[in-house]
């Protein structure tokens, strides 16, 4: 689905088909985020990962959704994911992250921060009950030594073209980790600005990629000097 501010959802089709498309179009990495697993108290969607794995995609795959601890994380990787992303676990049992990182390697663990900008800084969201807490409280619970990167999502503006609030990058003042950015990023000009931030290593573009032909290739071509892999088309393979 395409999510709009964690409130409304627009169906887009079977996830395994969308992943196949992104793989063919030359995405650098694909994130599959099952938005209902943690809220419903369900574990990872291993059936979905199995369907994706059958297609033999070559693009690295990140999975998020329903991961509660080491056992879940290991199952996700054994079903075809290259890396995992967690957020609810950081609030419920942050101490579990050490076991996950020791089994998978820190490089395979990404922390996810849904956040928004307020008058005096940033505030973090627990998407399950939509409660919020100051960024300092969220960071105090985060075991930084067991994550490789932090994905900052502009949850208010996800699904809205070109609306990513670049003030969210202020989190770089408080955390010395590589950043991934997501939520409302759709245009090359904003991608260029976000990727030029010294701490940003990647930017995620969501389901905007499903509305235009050759959207991945077009964005890459427009990025110019930004270091991303060369765009390619299916006919070149």
Buried (B, 14 or more C-beta within 10 A) or exposed (E): BBBBBBEEEEEBEEBBEBBBBBBBBBBEBBBBBBBEBBBEEEBBBBEBBEBBBEEEBEBEBBBBBBBBBBBBBBBBBEBBBBBBBBBBBBBBEBEBBBBBBEBBEBEBBBBBBBBBBEEEBBBBBBBBEEEBBBBEEBBEBBBEEBBBBBBBBBBBBBBBEEBBBBEBBBBBEEBEBBBBBBBBBBBBEBBBBBBEBEBBBBBBBBBBBEEEEBBBBBBBEBBEEBEBEEBBEEEEE
